[in-house]
């Protein structure tokens, strides 16, 4: 009996040792890597180009008394421009960004203004403009910002050299250049250029639509030689629409921040 107990005990010990030896060693695994945490807070600069349209509701009126001489007509034009600017953003939580911006546009958005009373026509250019305002953005992805913006704007318009509407010849009159102020509203999308396997941590691309509305203006029609008033003015407002695309550099981007273990 004693021999049987001893034999069973030895068998149990041998079986347990073999089972423990058969167990595979626990494989080594790294801690999971957290997704990139991008930070949009910081300064940026940009430069680009675009195209635009402007429209002006205008009529002719007498100088001084401002008596309308014809009904309102809508004139307009189109053209191209370059743009440069800068700004500062704050990422206030994981999905929202707010910021300040300032930029300028330089080019030629050219359109027609007319004096139908005298049978005169001429081209006016929006030569340059500037804007300063705020923007609010929503991160549709950690490195893609969709935003709206609004603020104050100013613009410089060229004078008009009048031509006869039938012959196209100069009539010896013109208007002088002037500045107008107003406001703008717009929106766009800005995304990081880490695409197609190319690493460009601080570089972004943005595309933006903007509408700018400028105050009404009355400009004197004047003689070329004396610069004295003809006796009629052109009164009009201006609505300017642009679409631009720009290359952006963010100074503090530096790529995603990844947790270390």
C-alpha positions in Angstrom: 0.0 0.0 0.0 2.8 2.3 0.9 4.5 1.6 -2.3 1.3 2.5 -4.3 1.0 5.9 -2.5 4.7 6.7 -3.2 4.3 5.8 -6.9 1.1 7.9 -7.3 2.8 10.9 -5.6 5.9 10.6 -7.9 3.6 10.4 -10.9 1.7 13.5 -9.9 4.9 15.5 -9.4 6.3 14.5 -12.7 3.1 15.3 -14.6 2.9 18.8 -13.0 6.6 19.6 -13.9 6.0 18.5 -17.5 2.8 20.7 -17.8 4.7 23.7 -16.5 7.5 23.1 -18.9 5.1 22.9 -21.8 3.7 26.4 -21.1 5.1 29.0 -23.6 6.8 32.1 -22.2 4.6 35.2 -22.2 5.5 37.3 -25.3 6.8 40.9 -24.9 4.5 43.6 -26.2 4.9 47.3 -26.3 2.4 49.7 -24.7 -0.1 50.9 -27.3 0.8 54.2 -29.1 -1.6 57.0 -28.7 -2.9 58.8 -31.8 -1.0 62.0 -32.7 -2.0 65.1 -30.6 -1.7 68.2 -32.8 -1.6 71.7 -31.3 -2.9 74.6 -33.4 -1.9 77.3 -31.0 0.7 79.7 -32.4 1.7 82.2 -35.1 1.5 81.6 -38.9 2.2 83.4 -42.2 0.8 82.7 -45.6 1.0 83.8 -49.3 -1.0 82.8 -52.3 -3.2 84.0 -55.2 -6.8 84.0 -56.3 -9.6 85.5 -58.4 -12.5 87.8 -57.7 -15.6 89.6 -58.9 -17.0 92.9 -57.9 -20.4 94.4 -58.4 -21.5 98.1 -58.1 -25.0 99.5 -57.9 -24.6 103.0 -59.4 -26.4 106.0 -60.8 -25.5 109.5 -62.0 -26.5 112.5 -59.9 -25.9 116.3 -60.0 -22.8 117.6 -58.1 -23.8 119.3 -54.9 -27.6 118.9 -54.9 -27.2 115.1 -55.5 -30.3 114.9 -57.7 -30.5 111.5 -59.4 -30.4 111.7 -63.2 -31.0 108.0 -64.0 -32.1 104.8 -62.4 -29.7 102.5 -60.5 -27.7 100.1 -62.7 -25.5 97.2 -61.7 -22.0 97.3 -63.1 -19.2 94.8 -62.4 -15.9 93.2 -63.2 -13.5 90.4 -62.5 -9.7 89.8 -62.2 -6.8 88.2 -60.3 -4.8 89.1 -57.3 -2.0 88.0 -54.9 -2.3 87.8 -51.2 -0.1 87.7 -48.1 -1.0 87.7 -44.4 -0.3 86.5 -40.9 -2.3 85.5 -37.8 -2.3 83.8 -34.4 -4.5 80.9 -33.4 -5.5 79.4 -30.0 -6.7 75.8 -29.8 -9.2 76.2 -26.9 -10.2 72.5 -26.7 -9.7 69.3 -28.8 -12.0 70.4 -31.6 -12.2 74.2 -31.6 -9.7 76.9 -32.6 -10.1 80.7 -32.4 -7.7 83.3 -33.9 -6.8 86.8 -35.1 -5.8 87.5 -38.7 -4.6 90.3 -41.0 -3.9 90.2 -44.7 -3.6 92.2 -47.9 -4.5 91.6 -51.5 -2.7 93.2 -54.5 -3.7 93.0 -58.1 -6.4 94.1 -60.6 -10.1 93.3 -60.3 -11.3 95.5 -63.2 -14.9 96.4 -64.1 -17.0 99.0 -65.9 -18.6 102.2 -64.6 -20.8 104.3 -66.9 -22.4 107.7 -67.3 -25.4 106.9 -69.5 -26.6 110.5 -69.4 -23.5 111.6 -71.3 -22.9 108.4 -73.1 -19.5 107.7 -71.3 -18.0 104.5 -70.1 -14.7 103.5 -68.4 -12.9 100.9 -66.4 -12.3 101.0 -62.7 -9.8 98.7 -60.9 -9.9 97.4 -57.3 -6.1 97.7 -57.0 -5.5 96.6 -53.4 -7.3 95.8 -50.2 -6.6 94.8 -46.7 -8.5 93.1 -43.9 -8.2 92.4 -40.1 -10.5 90.2 -38.1 -11.2 87.1 -36.3 -11.8 83.5 -37.2 -13.4 80.5 -35.5 -12.6 77.0 -36.7 -13.7 73.4 -36.1 -11.2 70.5 -36.4 -12.9 68.0 -38.7 -9.7 66.0 -38.3 -6.7 66.6 -36.0 -4.8 68.3 -38.8 -7.7 69.7 -40.9 -9.4 73.0 -39.8 -12.7 74.2 -41.2 -13.3 77.9 -40.3 -15.4 81.1 -40.8 -14.0 84.6 -40.4 -15.2 88.2 -40.3 -13.8 91.7 -39.7 -12.9 95.1 -41.0 -11.7 95.8 -44.5 -10.4 98.7 -46.6 -9.8 99.0 -50.4 -8.2 101.3 -52.9 -10.0 101.9 -56.2 -8.5 103.5 -59.3 -9.9 106.4 -61.2 -11.9 106.0 -64.4 -10.9 107.5 -67.8 -14.1 108.0 -69.7 -14.5 106.9 -73.4 -17.4 107.5 -75.7 -19.7 104.5 -75.6 -20.1 104.5 -79.4 -16.7 105.5 -80.8 -14.5 104.3 -77.9 -12.5 107.5 -78.0 -11.5 109.6 -75.0 -13.9 112.4 -74.1 -11.5 114.4 -71.9 -13.0 113.6 -68.5 -12.2 111.2 -65.7 -12.7 110.4 -62.0 -10.0 110.3 -59.4 -8.9 107.3 -57.4 -10.3 106.9 -53.8 -10.3 104.6 -50.7 -13.3 103.0 -49.1 -13.8 101.1 -45.9 -16.2 98.3 -45.0 -16.4 94.8 -43.6 -16.0 91.2 -44.7 -17.2 87.7 -44.0 -15.8 84.4 -45.3 -14.7 80.9 -44.6 -12.4 78.1 -45.8 -10.5 74.9 -45.1 -6.8 74.6 -43.9 -5.0 71.2 -43.9 -1.5 69.9 -43.1 0.6 68.9 -46.1 1.7 65.6 -44.6 0.3 63.6 -47.6 1.5 61.0 -50.1 4.2 59.9 -47.6 5.9 63.4 -47.6 6.7 64.8 -44.2 6.1 68.6 -44.0 5.2 69.3 -40.4 4.9 73.1 -40.4 3.4 73.5 -43.9 -0.3 73.8 -44.6 -2.6 74.6 -47.6 -5.8 76.7 -47.2 -8.5 77.7 -49.6 -10.9 80.5 -48.7 -14.0 82.4 -50.0 -14.6 85.9 -48.9 -17.2 88.7 -49.4 -16.3 92.3 -48.7 -18.9 95.1 -48.6 -17.7 98.7 -49.0 -19.5 102.0 -48.1 -21.2 104.1 -50.8 -19.1 106.7 -52.6 -19.9 109.7 -54.7 -17.0 110.6 -57.1 -16.9 113.7 -59.2 -16.6 113.6 -62.9 -13.9 116.1 -63.7 -12.2 117.5 -66.8 -8.7 116.1 -67.7 -6.9 119.5 -68.1 -8.3 121.5 -65.2 -9.5 118.7 -62.9 -12.6 120.9 -62.3 -16.1 119.2 -61.8 -18.2 118.5 -64.9 -21.4 119.0 -62.8 -22.3 115.3 -62.5 -21.2 112.6 -60.0 -21.2 108.8 -60.0 -22.7 107.4 -56.8 -22.2 103.7 -56.1 -21.4 101.0 -53.6 -19.1 98.0 -54.0 -19.5 94.3 -53.3 -16.3 92.3 -53.8 -16.2 88.4 -53.8 -12.9 86.5 -53.9 -11.6 82.9 -53.8 -8.0 82.4 -52.9 -5.6 79.5 -52.2 -2.5 80.0 -50.1 0.5 78.2 -48.7 0.7 78.5 -44.9 3.6 78.1 -42.5 3.0 77.5 -38.8 6.0 78.3 -36.7 5.2 76.2 -33.7 3.7 73.1 -35.4 6.8 70.9 -35.4 4.8 67.7 -36.1 2.5 65.6 -33.8 3.3 65.1 -30.2 3.4 61.3 -29.4 3.3 60.0 -25.8 6.5 58.1 -24.8 6.8 55.0 -22.7 
